[in-house]
Amino acid sequence: QVQLVESGGGSVQPGGSLRLSCAASGLVMEWYGIGWFRQALGKEREGVACISSSEDRSDDSTYYADSVKGRFTVSRDNAKGTVYLQMNNLEPEDTAVYYCATGLRMLYARCGLGPDPVYDTWGQGTQVTVSS
């Protein structure tokens, strides 16, 4: 059974930074495209960032929502089997529960940020709160 576990959330002041981690059991993380999504209270879930995967490791392309470009960075540490979301210059509008997601169809796949059913395996989420 595949499980994703997010960690690293917390409360920070505007302008602060957090690094979220996404670890998996039941799959080899580096083989799969991974998406980061967030859902703020009363709002729909939105794609934030994602990182692709490829069998020959030639495509680790990343994509970002316009609202986070230049502030967020998604990356992998294959040795640790972990995908990170580094979030800098956080804004109150970034307050949300953050989720990582993947799916069997994300094996060696280019990722996307839309509400794609290929993302069928989700973590439990980690809360990020940005306030002064």
CORFENBEL-V608012 format. One record per pair of residues at least 6 apart in sequence whose C-alpha atoms are under 6 Angstrom apart, sorted by sequence separation. I is the first residue (numbers start at 1). J is the second residue. D is the distance in whole Angstrom. If there is no record, write none. Layout:
BEGIN
I & J & D
I & J & D
END
This chain:
BEGIN
39 & 45 & 4
53 & 59 & 6
76 & 82 & 6
38 & 45 & 6
53 & 60 & 5
76 & 83 & 4
38 & 46 & 6
52 & 60 & 5
75 & 83 & 6
37 & 46 & 5
51 & 60 & 6
52 & 61 & 5
75 & 84 & 5
37 & 47 & 4
51 & 61 & 6
74 & 84 & 6
8 & 19 & 6
37 & 48 & 5
51 & 62 & 4
74 & 85 & 5
8 & 20 & 5
36 & 48 & 6
50 & 62 & 6
73 & 85 & 6
7 & 20 & 6
36 & 49 & 5
50 & 63 & 5
73 & 86 & 5
105 & 118 & 6
7 & 21 & 5
35 & 49 & 6
36 & 50 & 6
49 & 63 & 5
72 & 86 & 5
6 & 21 & 5
35 & 50 & 4
49 & 64 & 4
72 & 87 & 4
103 & 118 & 6
6 & 22 & 5
34 & 50 & 6
48 & 64 & 6
103 & 119 & 5
5 & 22 & 6
34 & 51 & 5
48 & 65 & 5
71 & 88 & 5
102 & 119 & 5
103 & 120 & 5
5 & 23 & 5
33 & 51 & 6
101 & 119 & 6
103 & 121 & 5
4 & 23 & 6
33 & 52 & 4
102 & 121 & 5
4 & 24 & 5
33 & 53 & 5
101 & 121 & 6
3 & 24 & 6
32 & 53 & 5
101 & 122 & 4
3 & 25 & 5
31 & 53 & 6
2 & 25 & 6
100 & 123 & 6
2 & 26 & 4
99 & 123 & 6
1 & 26 & 6
99 & 125 & 5
98 & 125 & 5
97 & 125 & 6
98 & 126 & 5
97 & 126 & 5
97 & 127 & 4
96 & 128 & 6
95 & 128 & 5
95 & 129 & 5
95 & 130 & 5
92 & 130 & 5
92 & 131 & 6
30 & 78 & 6
29 & 81 & 5
55 & 108 & 6
54 & 108 & 4
53 & 108 & 5
40 & 96 & 4
53 & 109 & 5
39 & 96 & 5
52 & 109 & 6
38 & 96 & 6
39 & 97 & 5
52 & 110 & 5
23 & 82 & 5
38 & 97 & 5
52 & 111 & 5
22 & 82 & 6
38 & 98 & 4
22 & 83 & 5
37 & 98 & 6
38 & 99 & 6
21 & 83 & 6
37 & 99 & 5
21 & 84 & 5
36 & 99 & 6
20 & 84 & 6
36 & 100 & 4
20 & 85 & 5
35 & 100 & 6
19 & 85 & 6
35 & 101 & 5
47 & 113 & 5
19 & 86 & 4
34 & 101 & 6
19 & 87 & 6
34 & 102 & 5
18 & 87 & 5
17 & 87 & 5
17 & 88 & 4
16 & 89 & 5
33 & 106 & 5
15 & 89 & 4
16 & 90 & 5
32 & 106 & 5
15 & 90 & 5
32 & 107 & 4
14 & 90 & 5
31 & 107 & 6
32 & 108 & 6
33 & 109 & 6
14 & 91 & 5
31 & 108 & 6
33 & 111 & 6
14 & 130 & 6
9 & 126 & 5
13 & 130 & 5
14 & 131 & 6
5 & 123 & 5
9 & 127 & 5
10 & 128 & 5
11 & 129 & 5
12 & 130 & 5
13 & 131 & 5
4 & 123 & 5
6 & 125 & 6
9 & 128 & 5
11 & 130 & 6
13 & 132 & 5
END
